[in-house]
Amino acid sequence: MELTYNWIPSLTPAAATFGHLAYAVDNIYDTCNASIARGVTINRPPRDGRMAFIRTPDGISSSCCRRPGRTAASRTLDSMPNTGAW
């Protein structure tokens, strides 16, 4: 798990308040598909097989990152468009 802290005053207001938790997962595609089934919005799908931004039903942004040393086993979300803002 990683805490990202990007509150830099010189950035635009949206970028200056963007901080989130990032979770390392073994299979990012399976994690995203399971999250979708539970009502989680995938704001930026893992098209590169490495990282996805998600927004939980209560509006919390976070990201999933493929654990180092793991390979992308499936590319089921490659054509999924970005949704909303993260």
C-alpha positions as CSV (number, residue, x, y, z in Angstrom):
1,M,0.0,0.0,0.0
2,E,1.2,3.5,-0.8
3,L,-0.1,6.9,0.3
4,T,0.2,9.5,-2.5
5,Y,0.3,13.1,-1.3
6,N,0.3,15.7,-4.1
7,W,-0.8,18.9,-2.3
8,I,1.4,21.4,-4.0
9,P,0.2,25.0,-3.9
10,S,1.5,25.8,-7.4
11,L,-0.7,23.2,-9.1
12,T,-4.2,23.8,-10.3
13,P,-6.9,23.4,-7.6
14,A,-8.0,19.9,-8.7
15,A,-4.4,18.6,-8.9
16,A,-3.4,20.3,-5.7
17,T,-5.9,18.3,-3.7
18,F,-5.3,14.9,-5.2
19,G,-4.0,12.4,-2.7
20,H,-5.0,8.7,-2.6
21,L,-4.1,5.2,-1.5
22,A,-2.6,2.8,-4.0
23,Y,-2.9,-0.9,-3.5
24,A,-0.6,-3.6,-5.0
25,V,-2.5,-6.5,-6.4
26,D,-1.5,-9.8,-8.0
27,N,-3.9,-9.6,-11.0
28,I,-5.1,-6.1,-11.8
29,Y,-7.7,-7.3,-14.3
30,D,-9.3,-9.7,-11.8
31,T,-9.3,-7.1,-9.1
32,C,-11.0,-4.5,-11.4
33,N,-13.6,-6.9,-12.6
34,A,-14.4,-8.0,-9.0
35,S,-14.6,-4.3,-8.0
36,I,-17.0,-3.5,-10.9
37,A,-19.2,-6.4,-9.7
38,R,-19.4,-4.7,-6.3
39,G,-20.4,-1.3,-7.6
40,V,-16.9,0.4,-7.8
41,T,-16.4,2.8,-10.7
42,I,-13.2,2.3,-12.7
43,N,-12.2,5.8,-13.6
44,R,-9.1,4.8,-15.6
45,P,-9.0,1.1,-16.5
46,P,-5.7,-0.9,-16.5
47,R,-5.1,-0.7,-20.3
48,D,-1.4,-1.0,-19.7
49,G,-1.8,-3.9,-17.3
50,R,-0.1,-1.9,-14.6
51,M,-2.4,0.6,-12.9
52,A,-6.1,1.6,-12.6
53,F,-7.8,4.5,-10.8
54,I,-11.0,3.6,-9.0
55,R,-13.7,5.5,-7.1
56,T,-15.6,3.6,-4.5
57,P,-19.4,3.9,-4.0
58,D,-18.7,6.4,-1.2
59,G,-16.6,8.7,-3.5
60,I,-13.1,7.7,-2.3
61,S,-10.4,7.6,-5.0
62,S,-7.6,5.1,-5.0
63,S,-5.6,3.1,-7.4
64,C,-4.6,-0.5,-7.9
65,C,-1.1,-1.3,-9.2
66,R,0.1,-4.6,-10.4
67,R,2.5,-6.1,-7.8
68,P,6.1,-6.0,-9.1
69,G,7.1,-9.3,-10.7
70,R,3.5,-10.2,-11.7
71,T,2.4,-10.3,-15.3
72,A,-0.9,-9.1,-16.7
73,A,-2.8,-12.4,-17.1
74,S,-5.8,-11.0,-19.0
75,R,-6.5,-7.9,-21.0
76,T,-10.3,-7.8,-20.5
77,L,-10.6,-4.1,-19.9
78,D,-8.3,-2.8,-22.6
79,S,-11.1,-1.1,-24.6
80,M,-12.9,0.3,-21.6
81,P,-13.0,4.1,-21.7
82,N,-12.1,6.5,-18.9
83,T,-15.0,7.4,-16.6
84,G,-15.5,10.6,-14.7
85,A,-12.5,12.2,-12.9
86,W,-9.9,10.8,-10.6
